[in-house]
Amino acid sequence: MIEIDAASRLPPFEQLRQQLVQQIHGGALRAGQRLPTVRKLAADLGLAPNTVARAYRELESDGLVETRGRNGTVVRLHDDDTERAAVAAARSYVETVRRLGVPDEHAERLVAAALVAAARRPPGD
């Protein structure tokens, strides 16, 4: 059961996101299980659809769910800690370059150049 606290300092999308993360990691939501549609969950919780959509986008960015178009949003649980850490690092990078005002295309080129440079370095450097 998801509850949104209007008096909380956390915005509603973050409350929703955190509760869904807990349900995924706690096993209440299993891999492959469909989440309610954005409109249905928004109506059930008394939230704007954009609020629910943002929570779903954040979960997708974290690699916990995937959107399958007309087939909805489903839980995509990875037991791989390495992938989770990589997703978190990528998200942090995106937040940083956006805060700096770096255009997405340039940020992608920076990552590609860093990967090439890292591949050329001897191991252990």
Secondary structure, DSSP 4 states (H G I P E B T S, - for coil): -----TT-SS-HHHHHHHHHHHHHHHTSS-TTPBPPPHHHHHHHHT--HHHHHHHHHHHHHTTSEEE-GGG-EEE-----HHHHHHHHHHHHHHHHHHHHT--HHHHHHHHHHHHHHHHHSPTT-
